[in-house]
Amino acid sequence: MRYFALVLSVAIAHTLLAQPSPAYRITHTYVLGGDGSWDYVVPDPPQHRVFIGRQNRVMVVDENNGKLLGEVTGINGAHGVALVDRTGHGFATSGNDGAVIMFDLKTFKVLGRTPAAEDADAIIYDAVSNRVFTFNGDAHSSTVIDPRDGKLVTNIPLGGKPEYGASASDGKVYANLTDTSEVVEIDAQTLGVTRRWSTAPCKQPVAMAIDLTHHRLFSGCRSGVMAVSDYQSGKVVATVPIGDGVDGAGYDPATGDAFAANADGTLTVIHQDGPDTYHVVETVRTAPGARNMGLDPTTHRVVVVGGKFGPPPAESTAANPRRRPPVIPGSFMMMVIEREPGAR
């Protein structure tokens, strides 16, 4: 019996030692408070700032200490932010009135308002063409803006409902089409759609990240997978399981890790073994509803935002037809997730 117990103890110890220790953990949680819902989280690596859409404004937060540095106001339905250091201008989508707000990157003062289209949502900057691209969900289009003066260039029909997108830094811009489960390619110079391909078996792709070295796109899908596309050949090369309710994604070229922030309160960490081979290395517990994230590639920090929720209402109302649980006032927070030194 003693021999059996000893063998069992050794086997258990060996199993525990064989299990990899978590590489990522939440190192800081900053309670930012403030009213309103939230959406895209956009890091500003040169300044180590984070821009967070908060319903009627954009919060600007110091990534290092969680201090509120200022706010961009006058927004009706805040979603995404694009930062253009070349011109010193930032651009924030105002989705409820189909507009884009141009602001000063130093003072956060509003400088102008550009008409976009219905449901102006995500927004990115393409440095090669020196243009800003919005992705307008209900309008099924992309609005192109000159970042120097904030003037409208054109609207590009996309043939589906776009969510987030990415610049390939080669004259091409990509976006997920959530209703048709496709990726669409835009020529940033000629301002037209040049290709599209299916993300199957992924359905409802929303979040997007990009690997410029290996020419891969990561589409986080509401069907519970991340689809990896070779954007040169225009096809999906791998899928990996992720959590439920994804809305944010990232890729860190220094570690080869991709991330999916999910509404079920998890951050899925995926390692790139090769351009076409991936596996989930761990799942980090965050907070329920924390489905928006940003990645600072200079510090390798993942920033996730969320809040605390009360019980869902018993009945639907005009203001809350989906009976979503209310956010507890003052509970909005920013979680900073970092990789353990020497991990893996």
Secondary structure, 3 states (H helix, E strand, C coil): CHHHHHHHHHHHHHHHHHCCCCCEEEEEEEECCCCCCCCCEEEECCCCEEEEECECCEEEEECCCCCEEEEECCCCCEEEEEEECCCCEEEEEEHHHCEEEEEECCCCCEEEEEECCCCEEEEEEECCCCEEEEEECCCCEEEEECCCCCCEEEEEECCCCEEEEEECCCCEEEEEECCCCEEEEEECCCCEEEEEEECCCCCCEEEEEEECCCCEEEEEECCCEEEEEECCCCEEEEEEECCCCEEEEEEECCCCEEEEEECCCEEEEEEEEECCEEEEEEEEECCCCCCEEEEECCCCEEEEEECCECCCCCCCCCCCCCCCCCECCCCCEEEEEEECCCCC
